[in-house]
Amino acid sequence: MTGEMWKLLCSLDLQTTTEKVEQGIALDHAQHSLLREVADAKFYHLMRKIQTDTALEENRRQQAEQQACTRVAHLMQTSCLALRRLELDADDQRLAREALESHQVFIKACLRRSLGSFDRSA
């Protein structure tokens, strides 16, 4: 991705899309893809800035962390697809939804906790 594309993606205001996610509204494919691209662009932008200030090993660790975040999102999507293919009855679909949403809340809680400690360390 070019520097200009990063700047463009990082400058996008995704408040409406973020509000949809917070309200539990499913995004369409285009919104989901744009959200992923913006998240990646912002993370890569941060990594490029940090690369000028830190050692190569630290950058590799951060790349691994970003890849882990992407992997978690991918695994959640894969789980949903696998569950949908099982053609569960209504009760089992409800249980599956509750389980996935519980994991989503847990991930969000972990992120907020981590960001809180990150903000206090600054």
VEXMARLO-839118 format. One line per 8 residues: number of its first residue (from 1); their letters; for each residue y, x, z of C-alpha. Coordinates in Angstrom, 1 decimal. Example, Ala and Ser with C-alpha at 12.3 -4.5 7.8 and 13.67 -1.06 7.14 Angstrom:
BEGIN
1) as) -4.5 12.3 7.8 ~ -1.1 13.7 7.1
This chain:
BEGIN
1) mtgemwkl) 0.0 0.0 0.0 ~ 3.4 1.4 -0.9 ~ 6.2 1.9 1.5 ~ 8.2 -0.8 -0.2 ~ 5.4 -3.3 0.2 ~ 5.1 -2.4 3.9 ~ 8.8 -3.0 4.4 ~ 8.6 -6.3 2.6
9) lcsldlqt) 5.6 -7.5 4.6 ~ 7.1 -6.3 7.9 ~ 10.3 -8.2 7.2 ~ 8.6 -11.5 6.7 ~ 9.3 -14.2 9.4 ~ 6.0 -15.7 10.3 ~ 7.3 -17.9 13.1 ~ 6.1 -21.1 11.5
17) ttekveqg) 2.7 -19.7 10.8 ~ 2.4 -18.3 14.3 ~ 3.4 -21.6 15.8 ~ 0.6 -23.3 13.7 ~ -1.9 -20.8 15.2 ~ -0.6 -21.4 18.7 ~ -0.9 -25.2 18.2 ~ -4.5 -24.8 17.0
25) ialdhaqh) -3.7 -25.8 13.4 ~ -6.1 -24.2 10.9 ~ -4.3 -22.0 8.3 ~ -5.1 -22.3 4.6 ~ -6.4 -19.2 2.8 ~ -3.0 -18.1 1.6 ~ -1.5 -18.3 5.1 ~ -4.4 -16.6 6.6
33) sllrevad) -4.3 -13.7 4.1 ~ -0.6 -13.3 4.5 ~ -1.0 -13.2 8.3 ~ -3.7 -10.5 8.0 ~ -1.6 -8.5 5.5 ~ 1.5 -8.6 7.7 ~ -0.5 -7.6 10.8 ~ -2.0 -4.7 8.9
41) akfyhlmr) 1.3 -3.6 7.5 ~ 3.0 -3.6 10.9 ~ 0.2 -1.7 12.4 ~ 0.1 0.9 9.5 ~ 3.9 1.2 9.7 ~ 3.6 2.0 13.4 ~ 0.9 4.5 12.7 ~ 3.0 6.2 10.0
49) kiqtdtal) 5.8 6.5 12.5 ~ 3.6 7.9 15.2 ~ 1.9 10.3 12.8 ~ 5.1 12.4 12.7 ~ 5.0 12.7 16.5 ~ 1.4 13.0 17.5 ~ -1.7 15.0 16.8 ~ -4.3 14.1 14.1
57) eenrrqqa) -7.0 13.2 16.7 ~ -4.7 10.7 18.3 ~ -4.1 9.1 14.9 ~ -7.8 8.8 14.3 ~ -8.3 7.1 17.6 ~ -5.6 4.6 16.7 ~ -7.1 3.9 13.3 ~ -10.4 3.3 15.0
65) eqqactrv) -8.7 0.8 17.3 ~ -7.1 -1.0 14.4 ~ -10.4 -1.2 12.6 ~ -12.0 -2.6 15.8 ~ -9.4 -5.4 15.9 ~ -10.1 -6.2 12.3 ~ -13.8 -6.1 13.0 ~ -13.4 -8.6 15.9
73) ahlmqtsc) -11.6 -11.0 13.6 ~ -14.2 -10.6 10.9 ~ -17.0 -11.2 13.4 ~ -15.4 -14.4 14.6 ~ -15.2 -15.6 11.0 ~ -18.8 -14.6 10.3 ~ -19.9 -16.5 13.4 ~ -18.1 -19.6 12.3
81) lalrrlel) -19.7 -19.4 8.8 ~ -23.2 -18.8 10.3 ~ -22.8 -21.8 12.6 ~ -21.5 -24.0 9.8 ~ -24.5 -23.1 7.7 ~ -26.9 -24.2 10.5 ~ -25.7 -27.8 9.9 ~ -25.5 -28.5 13.6
89) daddqrla) -25.4 -32.0 15.0 ~ -22.1 -33.2 16.5 ~ -23.0 -32.2 20.0 ~ -24.0 -28.7 19.0 ~ -20.9 -28.4 16.8 ~ -18.8 -29.2 19.9 ~ -20.6 -26.6 21.9 ~ -20.2 -24.0 19.2
97) realeshq) -16.4 -24.8 18.9 ~ -16.0 -24.5 22.7 ~ -17.8 -21.2 22.7 ~ -15.7 -19.8 19.9 ~ -12.5 -21.1 21.3 ~ -13.4 -19.6 24.7 ~ -13.8 -16.2 23.1 ~ -10.5 -16.7 21.3
105) vfikaclr) -8.8 -17.4 24.6 ~ -10.5 -14.4 26.2 ~ -9.3 -12.1 23.4 ~ -5.8 -13.5 23.7 ~ -5.8 -13.0 27.5 ~ -7.0 -9.4 27.0 ~ -4.3 -8.8 24.5 ~ -1.6 -10.2 26.8
113) rslgsfdr) -2.8 -8.3 29.7 ~ -2.9 -5.1 27.7 ~ 0.6 -5.7 26.3 ~ 1.9 -6.5 29.7 ~ 0.7 -3.1 31.1 ~ 2.0 -1.5 27.9 ~ 5.4 -3.0 28.4 ~ 5.5 -1.9 32.1
121) sa) 4.7 1.7 31.1 ~ 7.7 2.0 28.7
